[in-house]
Amino acid sequence: MAVDIETTGNRPFLVLEIGAERFRLSGSLGLFDTLVHTRAPINPYAKRRHLIEREMLIGAPQFSDARRAFLHFARGAVLVEHSHDAFDTWILGRGLPRPLEHPVVDTTALGRLVLELPAGQTPGLARLVEALELTLEPVHAALGDAQATAAAFRELVARGIERLGWLTVADLVASLPPRPQIDRSSMEAGGSNQKATSAAPVADARAPKGRRLSDAPGATPGETSRARSEPPGRSRRRRRSRSSGKPGGSPGGSPAA
């Protein structure tokens, strides 16, 4: 399941929007999209990128409620994020009494491996989408970027299956280098209405043994339709994202995960 967040852009980086796409290699199963209420100021640079104004957050759920809905939607899924330092999943797991239990796959490392990019190079999501000749254009809206991440993952896995012989999620995860250990203490300054000061680590990328790439977990029961997977306070920002709003993929219709 691909996930992306947008934040205030100021320490301690409070969440303004959560977007996710639950999918199999064959295509999308459901979407999750919500704005998140906060009274904290939004960094002007961040606002220019994600276009979220304070007025848009009126009536949106608090972070604890938005995260609870997201974790329900994400039950049993492998999380996919385009973040070499696990920023998105770290933010989502911050303050929980236990780490997120989901295995996490990073599409920057996956892209570097499959596309044979130079060691240490971290491709941005827009560059990765362009290199894979996908139809979605990431534009710093959480749901649109999650859909672009899902599309990139499906295409990268299709190429990895062909070139590297992956059969299971564990095969894929074993091919990726360990994610870096990041000191995030400097990101906790200033307090938070999202419990930023009691940080919990994110689970590593260990995948359930034997899970085939073609048999990734389906959507949570009752969560497969777009209308039912978007909780109160959903952002409705996809129409502004210049993307098609449809599950992404390469023109050739690659297999997915």
C-alpha positions in Angstrom: 0.0 0.0 0.0 1.5 3.3 -1.1 1.4 6.2 1.4 2.3 9.9 1.3 1.9 12.8 3.7 2.1 16.6 3.6 3.2 18.5 6.7 3.4 22.0 8.1 7.1 22.1 7.0 8.1 23.5 10.5 9.5 21.4 13.4 8.0 19.2 14.7 6.5 18.7 11.2 2.8 18.2 11.9 0.7 16.2 9.4 -1.7 18.2 7.3 -2.8 15.5 4.8 -2.6 11.7 4.5 -3.1 9.9 1.2 -2.8 6.3 0.4 -3.6 3.8 -2.3 -4.1 0.1 -1.5 -3.3 -2.1 -4.5 -2.3 -5.4 -6.0 0.1 -5.7 -8.9 -3.0 -5.9 -11.1 -4.3 -2.5 -10.1 -5.9 -0.3 -7.4 -8.1 -1.7 -4.7 -9.0 1.5 -2.8 -8.0 5.0 -1.9 -7.6 6.9 1.4 -7.4 10.6 1.6 -7.9 13.1 4.4 -6.8 16.5 5.6 -5.7 16.8 9.2 -6.7 19.6 11.6 -3.9 21.6 13.3 -3.6 25.1 14.6 0.1 25.2 14.0 1.5 27.7 11.4 2.3 26.3 7.9 5.7 27.1 6.5 5.3 29.5 3.5 7.6 27.3 1.3 5.7 24.2 2.2 2.4 26.0 1.5 3.6 26.9 -2.0 4.4 23.3 -2.7 1.3 21.5 -1.3 -1.2 24.5 -1.5 -2.9 23.6 1.8 -4.3 26.7 3.6 -5.4 26.8 7.2 -9.0 27.4 6.1 -9.0 24.1 4.3 -8.4 22.3 7.6 -11.7 23.5 9.2 -13.8 20.4 10.0 -10.9 18.0 9.3 -10.2 15.2 11.9 -7.5 15.5 14.5 -4.3 13.6 13.8 -5.1 10.8 16.2 -8.5 10.2 14.5 -7.0 10.5 11.0 -4.2 8.1 11.9 -6.6 5.6 13.4 -8.6 5.6 10.2 -5.4 5.2 8.1 -4.1 2.3 10.2 -7.5 0.5 9.8 -7.2 1.0 6.0 -3.6 -0.3 6.1 -4.2 -3.4 8.1 -2.0 -6.3 7.0 -0.4 -4.3 4.2 3.2 -3.7 3.2 3.7 0.0 3.2 5.4 1.6 0.2 6.8 5.2 0.5 9.0 7.3 -1.7 11.4 8.4 1.1 14.9 7.3 1.5 14.9 8.2 5.2 11.5 6.8 6.0 10.2 10.2 6.8 6.5 9.6 6.0 6.2 6.3 7.9 8.2 7.7 10.8 5.9 10.7 11.1 2.8 8.4 11.0 4.3 6.2 13.7 5.5 9.0 15.9 4.0 8.9 19.4 2.6 5.4 19.1 3.3 3.2 22.2 4.6 0.5 19.7 6.3 0.9 16.3 4.3 0.4 13.2 4.1 -3.3 12.5 4.0 -2.9 8.7 7.1 -3.8 6.6 8.1 -0.8 4.6 9.5 -0.6 1.1 11.2 2.5 -0.2 10.8 3.3 -3.9 13.9 5.4 -4.0 16.0 2.3 -3.2 13.9 0.1 -5.4 14.3 2.5 -8.3 18.1 2.7 -7.8 18.3 -1.1 -7.9 16.0 -1.8 -10.8 17.1 1.2 -13.0 20.8 0.6 -12.1 21.3 4.2 -10.9 24.6 5.2 -9.4 25.1 4.3 -5.8 24.0 7.0 -3.4 21.7 8.6 -5.9 18.2 9.3 -4.6 15.8 9.8 -7.5 12.9 12.2 -6.8 9.4 10.9 -7.4 8.9 13.1 -10.5 12.1 11.9 -12.0 11.3 8.2 -11.2 7.8 8.6 -12.8 9.4 10.2 -15.9 12.1 7.5 -16.2 9.4 4.8 -16.0 7.2 6.6 -18.6 4.2 6.6 -16.3 1.1 8.7 -16.9 0.7 10.2 -13.4 2.5 13.5 -12.5 3.3 13.9 -8.8 2.5 17.4 -7.6 2.8 17.5 -3.7 -0.8 16.4 -3.0 -0.7 13.4 -0.7 -3.2 11.2 -2.6 -1.8 12.1 -6.0 1.7 11.4 -4.9 0.7 8.1 -3.2 -0.9 7.0 -6.5 2.2 8.0 -8.4 4.3 6.0 -5.8 2.0 3.0 -6.3 2.3 3.2 -10.1 6.1 3.4 -9.8 6.2 0.5 -7.5 4.1 -1.7 -9.8 6.3 -0.9 -12.8 9.5 -1.4 -10.8 8.3 -4.7 -9.5 7.3 -5.8 -13.0 10.8 -5.1 -14.2 12.4 -6.7 -11.2 10.4 -9.9 -11.7 11.6 -10.0 -15.2 15.2 -9.1 -14.6 15.9 -10.3 -11.1 13.5 -13.2 -10.8 11.5 -12.1 -7.7 8.7 -14.3 -6.7 7.8 -13.1 -3.2 7.7 -9.9 -1.2 10.6 -11.3 0.8 12.7 -11.7 -2.4 12.1 -8.0 -3.2 13.0 -6.9 0.4 16.1 -9.0 0.5 17.4 -7.3 -2.6 17.3 -3.8 -1.0 20.0 -2.3 1.2 19.2 -1.6 4.8 17.6 1.8 5.3 19.8 4.5 7.1 19.4 5.1 10.8 18.4 8.8 11.1 18.8 10.9 14.3 15.5 12.7 14.4 15.9 14.5 17.7 16.3 17.9 16.0 12.9 17.4 14.4 11.1 17.2 17.7 11.6 20.9 18.8 8.7 23.0 19.8 6.1 20.5 21.1 3.2 19.1 19.2 -0.5 18.5 19.3 0.4 15.2 17.5 2.5 13.9 20.4 5.8 14.4 18.6 7.9 14.2 21.7 7.3 10.5 22.3 8.8 9.2 19.1 8.4 5.5 18.1 10.5 3.9 15.5 9.1 2.5 12.3 9.3 -1.2 11.6 12.0 -2.3 9.2 11.4 -3.7 5.8 11.1 -7.4 6.8 8.3 -8.9 4.8 6.1 -11.9 5.7 7.8 -15.0 4.5 6.3 -16.7 1.5 3.9 -13.9 0.5 3.9 -13.9 -3.3 4.2 -10.5 -5.1 1.0 -11.3 -7.0 -0.8 -12.1 -3.7 -0.4 -8.9 -1.8 -3.1 -8.4 0.8 -6.4 -7.1 -0.5 -8.2 -4.0 0.7 -9.7 -4.1 4.2 -13.3 -5.4 4.1 -15.6 -2.6 3.4 -12.8 -0.3 2.2 -12.5 -1.0 -1.5 -14.7 1.8 -2.8 -13.3 5.3 -2.9 -16.3 6.8 -1.2 -16.1 4.4 1.8 -12.3 4.6 2.1 -12.2 8.4 2.5 -13.1 9.4 6.1 -14.8 12.7 7.1 -12.4 15.6 6.4 -11.2 14.0 3.1 -9.1 16.5 1.1 -10.9 16.4 -2.2 -7.6 17.8 -3.6 -7.1 15.2 -6.4 -8.9 17.3 -8.9 -6.2 20.0 -8.4 -3.3 17.7 -8.9 -3.1 17.6 -12.7 -3.2 13.8 -12.4 -5.9 11.7 -14.1 -7.2 10.6 -10.7 -7.1 7.0 -11.8 -4.8 4.2 -10.5 -1.5 4.7 -12.4 0.5 2.3 -14.5 2.7 2.1 -17.5 1.1 2.4 -20.9 1.8 -1.3 -21.4 -0.2 -2.4 -18.4 2.6 -3.9 -16.3 1.9 -6.5 -13.6 1.6 -5.1 -10.1 2.2 -5.9 -6.5 
